[in-house]
Amino acid sequence: MAEPGFMTLSIEDDIAVLTLDDPRGSANVLSRALLEELEKNFDELEKRKDLAGLVIRSGKPGVFIVGADIREFVANIDAPKDQIAAMCDNGRTLFQRLSKMPFVTVTAIVGQCVGGGAELALWCDRRVMSSDSKAAFGFPEVKLGLLPGWGGTVRSARVLGLANGIELVTGGESIDAETSRLMGLISDLVPSDHLLEAAKNVIRAEQKSGDWKQDREVWAGPVDISDTELGFLGATASAVIQGATGGKYPAPQVALELMLESAGQDADSAGKAEAQAMAELFGSPINRALINIFFLTDRNKKDKGIDRKDVKPAEIKSVGVVGAGIMGQGIAAATLKRNLPVMLTDAVPAAISNGVQQVLEEVAYDKLTKGPDAGKAVKFAGLINPATVDAEIAPCDLIIEAIIEKPEAKKEFFARLEPQMRPDAILASNTSTIPITKLANGLKHPERFCGIHFFNPVRRMPLVEVIRGEKTSDETVATAVAYAKQIGKSPIVVNDGPGFLVNRLLLPYMNEALELISDGAQVKHIERAAKDFGMPMGPITLYDVVGLDTAFHAGRVMYEAFPDRTVGSPILGAMVKAGRLGQKSGAGFFAYQGKKGRGTPDPEADKIVQTYIRKQEKFTPDQITHRLFLPMVLEATRILEEKLVRDPRDVDLGLIFGVGFPPFKGGLLFWADTLGAAKIIELLKPLEHLGPRAQPTPMLEDMAKTGKKFYDL
């Protein structure tokens, strides 16, 4: 028997129980060392003639296996393709032994079972699952630009049916316990403390019926599906994938084509084809970019927002939200969803009651029924309370202000509230443009004041900027970061400055879009270039979504801060003056039916725009792309020079989670690193006429000389 390390093997009557328990953390990860130990146990088990079955389970509460060790995997990213294919073949061959053991094999799944864990489970004859844990079974590999490489495409198509297998593999999303039952993935769904017993019962039943032997023969062969069904499934799935990826992410389509082509092959041949397909994707530019996103996210989860290890965040048990408008409602709802009590207030009494109602509607919403869940509504109603006077909100651990974007109004409120607050409580502002240090002037305890800037809509946008003012303490920053994570957000710490991080980086992008129009570029060409680059929407549409009056105000703030590289486009002011404020008014650069929906070209907007066209230049798509995105890179270098963020990776995470910068590019600075500083300077030369807006910064010039990359800084 293998020495105990990552697992223990015990024999209970005539059933072997292999318990995985990775000593390195709270979850089982399929590292090289774990797989080697697994192989040794398989060697021993295959020799046993006295066993009726094997149960593989987890020794970790609430989690089975979270997949392969990605850091070990990435270490081979530059390996030859035949070596990658061989690695996949080895992993699949190891797991495949479960389908050839001389007895029934059953996986007892609790909690997360994804990636390589899902593959291991599928190579077993049967599976049982815990009903009282947050079960999640799936293949997230496509989110890394890959596909399952240890038999996931092979086994899912045969055990679950080709349609279900394709949905799981190409969608990248996990299914819950009930869906697993309906899909035929599991034989039983029981509470955790009965899971081992259920697995043993399945073994007894299978030994009696012999069905497991018949299934092994069937699953070793091709998928049972007609050519007509195969063609229809392929066309339907391809359309879904194209709609979801826009053709920017190849892995789902590659996985689909692989599964369709290998459906007529036996499992061994299909497995070899899977290994070859995996080798083609591994190490590709998109795979590298998406792996970078994985590491950015993983780093953010571990980051406490400060470098000092002796500072601990305060516990937040209650939150006050001041301002019951769209942002206040979103902040309150995000907080309430994590079962944190909320006090909601507003200067207008009617807005408070409406705000509470809107918050409850959001938190009680059921995705399946597409309506409110009465049980949720009752539960959350007890956690949110309206506050009509400052004294009612003052006792909260954290109070977030989300009122009108006017410094005077905010400072007046702070001056009134601060004396009533607890001495250990934190006061924060959701401002998107006003410097935190400026708002802190007049506070008796500026060290307990910071910015907590959410993005709209709060329910969808994962990013939160925690803004550190000149006097904000480490304790306050750490607590704000911990609170943001507590409610499921991804916070980054930004030192105080105009526009903070994301809005400051958006400035040149949005600014150049209007300047391109004035220079003769057509709106549709600007929009197309941005979307082809991978942005979720073009910059002109983004103006309409943000609101042209909001953008106009933000532009003035940025112009005051950076007059040398900010152009006050007259187009924006003219639109606002004409009452065209974007989606919210039904008309901006585009016309809208109601306040939502896709915009359509509007002759009235064109008339306004035409007035301010000063040139009739022709631009290629690449020229438009460079004009939009290279100034963003320059602004990012200035942000790094000013030390507004602690790491270049914060820039990339901020833009991906804050504005939807294309993940398949890996982030703004990751993308810039793929070009190289010298290449960027070369691409900027045709833009010299733009002056400081396109002038290489000292940091970029130094990087070009030394060959450094942003991720080396």
C-alpha positions, -999 to +999 in steps of 0.1 A: +000+000+000+012+035-008+024+056+021-003+080+034+001+114+019-026+126-004-050+098+002-058+068+024-070+034+013-091+013+036-110-019+032-145-021+047-158-057+043-154-063+006-154-027-005-123-005-009-126+032+002-101+056-012-102+089+006-085+119-011-072+144+014-046+168-001-025+180+029-016+213+012-049+230+014-087+230+019-094+214-015-081+184-034-060+195-064-048+170-089-010+176-087+017+154-101+024+140-067-013+132-060-016+114-094+015+094-087+001+082-054-032+075-071-014+053-096+002+033-069-031+027-052-046+016-086-017-008-090-026-025-057-064-024-062-062-041-097-045-071-080-074-076-056-097-105-064-117-102-031-134-068-037-169-061-048-162-024-054-143+008-049-156+041-035-135+072-042-145+101-018-131+133-004-117+139+030-124+176+026-157+190+038-178+205+011-154+198-018-144+168-039-117+179-065-112+214-079-093+202-109-056+199-120-028+219-105-028+247-130+006+260-119+022+226-127+004+225-159+014+260-170+051+251-163+049+231-196+032+258-216+062+260-240+066+223-244+063+207-278+028+196-289+037+159-289+048+162-253+015+179-243-005+152-261+015+125-243+008+142-209-029+141-218-027+104-229-010+095-196-036+113-175-065+097-194-049+063-193-046+065-155-083+075-150-094+050-176-082+022-154-112+029-132-134+017-160-115-016-162-111-025-125-124-060-117-152-046-096-177-017-095-162+018-091-182+046-076-174+082-069-190+099-039-192+136-048-195+163-023-194+200-033-171+211-062-162+184-087-148+202-117-122+198-144-100+168-138-122+159-108-152+156-131-132+135-155-121+111-127-157+108-116-170+101-151-144+073-156-160+055-127-190+032-133-214+052-111-216+083-091-235+095-060-238+131-048-244+150-016-277+169-015-267+193+013-236+208-002-233+233-030-226+207-056-209+219-088-200+194-115-185+207-147-157+214-171-144+250-169-115+243-192-129+264-221-126+294-198-089+289-200-090+285-238-087+247-235-108+215-234-109+186-210-077+165-217-081+134-196-111+119-213-138+145-204-150+149-240-150+111-245-167+100-213-193+128-210-206+120-245-210+083-238-222+084-202-245+114-204-253+114-240-237+135-267-260+166-264-255+168-226-218+162-230-214+190-256-234+214-234-212+207-204-179+208-222-185+238-245-205+259-221-179+257-193-206+261-166-212+237-137-244+219-130-260+215-095-271+184-078-307+183-091-295+189-127-270+161-122-298+138-112-320+148-141-291+144-165-284+109-153-250+117-140-257+103-105-273+072-092-284+087-058-286+120-041-283+119-003-272+140+026-234+141+032-234+118+062-251+091+042-229+094+011-206+065+018-235+043+027-252+053-006-221+045-026-219+010-010-255+004-017-250+013-054-221-012-055-243-040-040-271-032-065-248-032-095-231-065-084-266-080-083-278-066-116-246-067-136-256-035-154-222-020-149-205-046-171-230-040-199-224-002-196-187-007-198-190-024-231-213+002-245-193+032-233-161+017-247-176+020-282-189+048-304-218+071-294-253+058-304-266+086-326-279+089-361-263+110-388-294+132-389-293+138-351-256+144-353-260+171-380-289+188-362-270+188-329-239+202-346-257+230-363-276+240-332-246+238-308-224+258-332-250+286-334-252+288-296-214+289-293-210+316-320-236+337-302-218+333-268-183+338-280-186+360-311-159+339-327-133+353-303-128+322-282-119+291-303-119+264-276-157+258-274-159+253-312-128+231-313-144+210-285-177+208-304-160+197-336-139+171-318-169+156-300-189+154-332-161+138-352-151+114-325-187+103-317-184+075-343-151+063-329-144+039-300-134+055-267-097+048-271-095+065-305-117+094-293-093+098-263-063+101-286-081+127-308-089+146-276-052+147-266-042+160-300-069+187-299-058+197-264-022+200-276-032+224-304-050+247-279-024+246-251+000+275-253-019+294-279-021+332-275-057+331-262-049+302-238-020+323-224-042+353-221-070+334-203-045+317-180-033+352-171-069+361-162-070+331-139-039+341-121-051+377-119-083+365-102-065+341-080-041+368-069-070+392-062-087+366-040-056+364-018-048+401-017-057+419+015-052+453-001-023+463+021+013+450+025+014+451+063+008+417+078+001+430+113-031+448+103-064+429+104-097+441+089-125+449+113-156+427+111-185+442+093-218+431+107-241+459+095-240+484+066-257+517+061-263+529+026-271+566+021-289+574-012-317+552-024-311+558-061-299+532-087-264+529-071-276+529-035-301+502-044-274+481-061-250+484-031-278+476-007-289+446-027-253+432-031-248+435+007-282+420+015-276+390-007-247+380+016-271+382+046-256+414+060-282+437+077-287+469+058-301+503+067-312+524+037-318+561+038-323+591+015-331+628+018-364+621+001-387+599+022-406+585-008-373+574-023-365+553+008-397+532+006-393+528-032-356+519-027-364+492-001-390+477-025-366+477-054-339+461-033-362+433-021-374+427-057-338+422-068-326+399-039-358+378-041-356+373-078-357+337-089-338+329-122-359+299-129-393+314-124-382+348-136-401+364-107-399+370-070-395+341-046-418+347-016-396+328+008-366+349-001-386+381+001-397+373+036-362+362+047-345+394+033-372+417+044-361+412+080-325+422+071-332+456+055-347+486+073-355+521+062-338+550+081-355+584+082-330+602+104-292+601+107-293+586+142-309+554+129-281+547+104-252+560+126-247+528+146-237+507+115-202+493+112-198+507+077-217+536+061-215+541+023-226+574+008-241+572-027-258+605-031-256+632-058-221+637-073-216+671-058-187+677-033-207+703-013-236+679-008-214+650+002-193+671+027-224+686+043-238+651+049-204+638+063-202+668+087-237+660+100-232+622+103-197+618+115-202+631+151-230+605+155-211+575+143-194+549+164-157+557+170-146+525+153-170+527+123-159+534+087-173+561+065-170+556+027-181+574-005-192+558-037-180+588-057-167+581-092-148+613-098-143+634-067-110+631-050-113+613-016-087+635+000-108+665-009-140+650+006-120+641+038-112+678+044-132+688+075-136+652+089-124+647+124-113+611+115-101+611+079-082+580+087-115+561+089-127+575+055-121+560+021-138+555-013-157+523-021-165+528-058-190+503-073-197+501-110-231+502-126-250+479-127-238+467-093-254+432-096-234+425-127-201+443-123-176+425-101-151+453-096-149+476-066-123+504-064-112+510-028-098+545-028-071+554-003-070+591+006-039+608+019-049+601+055-068+568+051-054+542+074-043+507+065-070+493+089-097+512+069-084+500+036-081+464+048-117+465+061-131+480+029-113+453+009-126+426+032-162+439+030-160+440-008-149+404-009-176+395+017-203+406-007-187+387-036-168+415-054-133+418-066-117+449-050-085+467-061-069+494-040-062+527-058-044+557-044-064+589-046-064+608-079-087+622-106-108+595-121-092+569-098-081+540-120-108+528-144-124+562-153-089+577-158-081+548-182-114+552-200-107+590-206-083+586-235-104+558-251-136+578-250-118+611-258-102+597-290-135+582-301-150+617-304-118+631-319-119+604-345-154+615-355-142+651-358-114+639-380-138+622-404-141+587-391-176+572-393-193+562-361-201+527-374-164+522-382-153+533-348-178+510-332-168+481-354-131+485-346-137+485-309-160+454-310-136+436-334-109+443-308-131+425-283-148+453-263-184+445-253-196+476-270-182+505-290-171+537-273-200+557-289-225+532-275-207+534-242-213+572-241-251+565-245-251+538-218-231+559-193-252+590-200-239+619-220-244+644-192-225+621-168-197+617-194-197+655-199-193+661-161-165+634-158-148+649-188-147+684-172-131+669-140-105+651-161-098+682-182-092+702-151-067+676-140-050+668-173-055+698-197-025+689-218-040+656-230-078+661-226-098+675-255-131+691-246-151+678-277-179+702-286-199+672-298-206+661-263-218+695-251-240+699-281-257+666-275-263+674-239-277+708-248-301+692-273-314+670-245-299+638-260-285+622-228-283+586-241-303+555-233-320+571-202-336+598-224-343+576-253-318+594-276-281+601-276-257+592-304-283+566-313-321+564-309-337+540-284-371+525-280-377+531-243-347+534-220-332+500-229-325+480-260-301+484-289-297+518-304-304+526-340-289+553-362-306+587-357-305+614-384-310+641-357-278+630-340-260+629-373-270+665-379-254+676-346-222+656-353-218+669-388-215+704-375-183+696-357-165+675-383-133+694-392-115+669-415-124+642-439-097+617-432-100+580-441-090+555-415-082+518-417-096+495-389-060+492-375-056+530-374-088+533-355-078+505-331-044+521-325-059+555-319-084+541-293-062+518-274-026+530-275-034+562-256-049+539-229-016+521-226+002+555-223-022+565-195-016+532-178+022+540-177+015+573-161-007+556-135+022+532-128+047+561-127+025+579-101+021+546-081-017+549-081-019+511-079+004+486-062+010+463-092+005+465-130-018+435-127-043+458-109-046+478-141-056+447-161-080+433-135-096+467-132-103+471-169-115+435-173-139+436-144-147+473-146-154+479-183-152+445-199-118+448-216-116+416-236-104+387-215-089+369-245-064+398-247-053+390-211-057+426-200-045+460-213-009+456-201-007+419-209-018+428-244+008+456-245+035+431-234+026+409-263+034+438-286+064+450-267+073+486-257+095+492-288+066+481-311+042+504-293+065+534-298+067+525-335+029+524-337+026+557-320+048+576-345+019+582-370+000+598-341+026+623-333+003+651-345-019+644-315+007+659-292+010+648-255-019+624-260+002+601-281+037+610-268+057+580-254+062+583-216+096+580-199+085+546-186+076+533-220+109+546-235+129+530-208+111+497-213+119+499-250+156+504-243+158+476-216+134+451-231+114+451-199+077+441-198+050+456-177+046+423-158+083+425-149+078+458-131 
